[in-house]
């Protein structure tokens, strides 16, 4: 999930972001009814996308959604490719997401959402997992999973004292 071939700011929030997103992904693995401070709602189950074409179609659909086009009217197309090894997925500044297809964890929608958020926030980021990235991630979460899932993600960031970029 690091920037490939680009000098970046210090990624001091990386581990906290991963921890919040891991907990959030586990909630989406379970799906179902959630009691969130007295509000009850249904969370969807995240899908496991088993091949490159499913990953590409999903990313394309998210980028083509009305919400994404309103938030990111200049977003470039992206390409999903296979990555060797199974330790991590990553985004490349050329608009490429690399996913290790052999790794059980890697083809989940939340992993793809994380990399799409890098794609959408690339030009605004000071560090790879900064407040601009987190804004993009909550937006992708809303597109992919709905407003309730995005609310849980925002609450997780807030609970870990991770700011989200402010937008009018």
C-alpha positions, 0 to 999 in steps of 0.5 A: 500500500506504499507509493511505488517510486515516489518520495512521500511524507512520513506515514505516521498514521499507517498502523492506526489506519490499518487497525481501524480498517481491519476491525471495520472489515471484520464487521463487514465479514459478519454483516447483519444487524448492528447496534451503534450507540442506540441506532440499529441498522443492517450492514452488508456482507463484503464480497470476496472477488475471486479473479482479476476481472471481478476486481476490475469490474467492481473498481470500474463500477465504483469509479463510474458511480454518480457519487464518485463522479460528483466527488472526484470529477477528474478521477482517472481510470485505473487498472487492476493487476495481479501481484506476486507474493502474498504480503500486501496489495499496493497502489502505483501512481500510474493508476494501477492497483496490484493485488496478490490473488493467491492471498485469501485476504487480498480479494476482499472488497475492503482491500480493493476499497483501500486501494481505490481510495489511494487512487482517488486521493493521490494528488491531495495526499501529503502522506499515504494514509493521511486525512485526505486518504481517509476522506477518500476511503470513507467516500469509497466505503459509502459507494461500496457498502452504503452510508451505515458502513461509512459511518462505522468507518468514520467512527473508527477513525475518530475513535483512534484520533485520526482526522478526516479532511474537511470538505465544504 
